[in-house]
Amino acid sequence: MGPPIVALHPVEPDVTPPQPPPHDCSGSPEALAARCAELEREVAELRQFRELIDNLPYGVGLWQSQSHDPGEMVLRYVNPRASLEWGTDVATKVGQTLRTAFPEALNAPAPYNLAQTWNRVARSGTPETVDPLPYGPLDHPDGWLRAH
């Protein structure tokens, strides 16, 4: 069993995410066809990336930082392997905050409080190294968590 992996997407505090431009149907048919072709290429690339992540041999969860409070991080995506490794159907927790989905994660003491570390990294953009942590029973861990 591979290590669960968590990745974060930084969001600037108190900043509204950019809105997509309004659908502009003006312009020549050639310009519109070129824009459609560009969008089709982008969608194809995103599908390839999603397929790659879905088929990794270890669990991946993507969290989005919302504020300086790690409990407000929102789970945006998990691959199918994540549920096997995390021992629960984490796909049902997509869209939930960490405080709602995994409240026990907020109670871990430093340096084991990965939620604080992940949120700090997401907000600062500065990578940090986290030593592998055992998970499962303390006397016989089920595996090791590597966080990136």
C-alpha positions in Angstrom: 0.0 0.0 0.0 1.4 3.3 -1.0 1.4 6.4 1.2 -1.6 8.8 1.1 -0.7 12.1 -0.6 -2.4 15.4 0.0 -1.9 18.4 -2.3 -3.0 21.9 -1.7 -4.2 24.8 -3.8 -3.4 28.3 -2.4 -6.0 30.9 -2.4 -5.3 34.6 -1.5 -7.1 35.6 1.7 -10.2 37.7 1.3 -9.9 37.8 -2.5 -12.8 36.9 -4.7 -11.6 34.3 -7.3 -11.6 35.6 -10.8 -14.8 35.2 -12.7 -14.8 33.6 -16.2 -15.3 36.1 -18.9 -18.8 36.5 -20.2 -19.6 34.4 -23.3 -18.6 36.6 -26.2 -20.3 35.5 -29.3 -19.1 38.4 -31.3 -16.2 38.1 -33.8 -15.7 36.3 -37.0 -16.7 32.7 -37.4 -13.0 31.9 -37.8 -12.1 33.5 -34.5 -14.9 31.7 -32.7 -13.9 28.4 -34.3 -10.3 29.0 -33.2 -11.5 29.7 -29.6 -13.6 26.6 -29.6 -10.6 24.5 -30.8 -8.5 26.0 -28.0 -11.1 25.2 -25.4 -11.4 21.6 -26.7 -7.6 21.2 -26.4 -7.7 22.5 -22.8 -10.6 20.1 -21.9 -8.7 17.2 -23.4 -5.6 18.1 -21.4 -7.6 18.3 -18.2 -9.2 14.9 -18.9 -5.7 13.4 -19.4 -4.5 14.8 -16.1 -7.6 13.6 -14.3 -7.2 10.1 -15.7 -3.6 10.1 -14.6 -4.5 11.1 -11.0 -7.5 8.7 -10.9 -5.2 5.8 -11.7 -2.2 6.5 -9.4 -1.4 3.5 -7.1 -1.8 5.7 -4.0 -4.4 7.9 -2.5 -4.6 11.6 -3.4 -6.7 14.3 -1.9 -6.7 17.9 -3.1 -7.6 20.5 -0.4 -8.2 24.2 -1.0 -7.2 26.7 1.7 -9.9 29.2 2.5 -8.4 31.2 5.4 -5.7 31.0 8.1 -7.9 28.5 9.9 -6.9 24.9 8.7 -10.3 23.7 9.7 -11.8 25.7 6.8 -9.8 23.9 4.1 -12.2 22.3 1.6 -11.7 18.9 0.1 -12.0 19.4 -3.6 -11.1 16.0 -5.0 -10.0 12.5 -4.1 -8.9 9.7 -6.4 -10.5 6.2 -6.0 -7.4 4.8 -4.2 -7.9 7.4 -1.4 -10.9 5.6 0.1 -9.0 2.3 0.2 -6.0 3.8 2.0 -7.9 6.2 4.3 -10.4 3.5 5.4 -13.5 5.5 4.7 -15.5 6.6 1.6 -13.8 9.9 1.3 -15.5 10.7 -2.0 -18.6 11.4 0.1 -16.6 14.1 1.9 -15.7 16.2 -1.2 -17.0 19.7 -0.8 -16.7 19.5 3.0 -14.4 21.4 5.2 -11.7 19.6 7.1 -13.5 20.5 10.4 -16.6 18.7 9.1 -14.9 15.8 7.2 -12.1 14.9 9.6 -12.4 17.0 12.8 -9.9 14.7 14.6 -7.2 15.9 12.3 -7.3 19.3 13.9 -6.5 17.9 17.4 -3.1 16.4 16.6 -0.2 18.1 18.4 2.6 19.7 16.5 4.6 18.4 14.6 1.9 15.8 13.8 -0.8 18.3 13.0 -0.5 18.0 9.2 -3.6 20.2 8.8 -1.8 23.2 10.1 1.3 22.4 8.0 -0.7 21.9 4.8 -2.7 25.1 5.3 0.5 27.1 6.1 2.1 25.7 2.9 -1.0 26.4 0.8 -1.1 30.0 2.0 2.6 30.8 1.8 3.5 28.8 -1.3 6.7 27.8 0.6 7.3 24.0 0.6 8.0 22.3 3.9 9.4 18.8 4.6 7.3 16.6 6.9 9.0 13.4 8.2 7.0 10.3 7.4 4.4 9.6 10.1 3.1 6.1 11.2 -0.6 5.6 11.0 -2.7 2.9 12.5 -2.1 1.3 15.9 1.0 2.8 17.7 2.4 -0.6 18.5 2.0 -1.9 15.0 1.5 0.9 12.4 -0.4 0.0 9.2 1.9 2.2 7.1 3.6 5.5 6.8 2.1 8.8 5.7 4.2 10.9 3.4 2.9 14.4 2.9 3.9 16.6 0.0 
